[in-house]
Amino acid sequence: MKKLLFGILIVASGLVFYACNEKSGFLGADALKTNANELVANDTQVENVVETSNYEADIFSLGNSTISAFSIGLKSGEIGGGLYKNMFERFPNFKLRYRGGICPDLTITSTNGGYPKTMTINYGDSLHLANGHILKGKIIVVLSAAPFVSGSTRTVTFDNFCTDSVCLSGTIVKTRTTDVNPKFSEKSDLTVTLPNGTTINRTEEKVKNWIAGSDTEFNPADDVIEITGKVVVSDSKGNGYSKTITTPLLKTGECKFITKGVIEYKSNSGKFATVNYGNGDCDNKATRTTQNGTTVIILGRM
């Protein structure tokens, strides 16, 4: 009987130890001012807005060679957006990205047609993407050289720009790496303002690897981008944390949301959450794991 009781105690203590170890994987929530589940749910929406806005800058700036070829023979200096509407007619997949085929206005300023070159992408007061996102304001991209030349930079600035009532300001600097594959390192300092007035500061260091689609300009249908890196975040509610992409994120031109990858969240006290975006299917769901267990996050409407 004593041996039986002793064995039960060992098993019970082992279960307690295991449970403590399970919870000890997520110890950083105490350092947060906002509930970890709520904070992570909001952050995944912000991440999607940032990547959607960032991708818009890529579509136009990586289409630089087509724009340059089209611009030959047009007036030098500032070239108005209306002239490029004829060019976009040649790219049906590009027009399908925008509801009703209504594209943003594009203006290009350069010196004698060379570099540096400034692209201003103007979405006006409200421009709808076919996937449901609503964009407004301007994205300004300054290209130091042709975007696929090693060491060339594209500096992206958001000017009164919002996606779905989440507004962005700040800059992203994209540098073409020396890799044979089309890779770009990104350093950004962004301020995000949520509809409720909360402001979020994000300092990012990421690498974008264009697995497919970089060689077909103005064709979002075949774009597949792998994203790695880290983001340091602080907000006006007093939360401070970092997020590291532990499994590369996958962003495609056709899906409204990130489709794959894992992000790990840490505060000064340690890890407090992970988010898993799935296996690559285009859906609006991710799973969030915290000390309280695993739940499904709805990223937005499909």
Secondary structure as UniProt FT lines:
FT   HELIX           2..24
FT   HELIX           28..31
FT   HELIX           36..61
FT   TURN            62..63
FT   HELIX           64..71
FT   TURN            72..73
FT   HELIX           81..83
FT   HELIX           84..88
FT   TURN            89..90
FT   HELIX           92..96
FT   HELIX           99..101
FT   STRAND          105..110
FT   TURN            112..113
FT   STRAND          117..122
FT   TURN            124..125
FT   STRAND          127..129
FT   TURN            130..131
FT   STRAND          134..143
FT   TURN            147..148
FT   TURN            150..151
FT   STRAND          153..163
FT   TURN            164..165
FT   STRAND          166..176
FT   STRAND          183..193
FT   TURN            195..196
FT   STRAND          199..212
FT   TURN            214..215
FT   TURN            217..218
FT   HELIX           220..222
FT   STRAND          224..235
FT   TURN            236..237
FT   STRAND          240..252
FT   STRAND          260..267
FT   TURN            268..269
FT   STRAND          270..279
FT   STRAND          285..290
FT   TURN            291..292
FT   STRAND          293..298
//
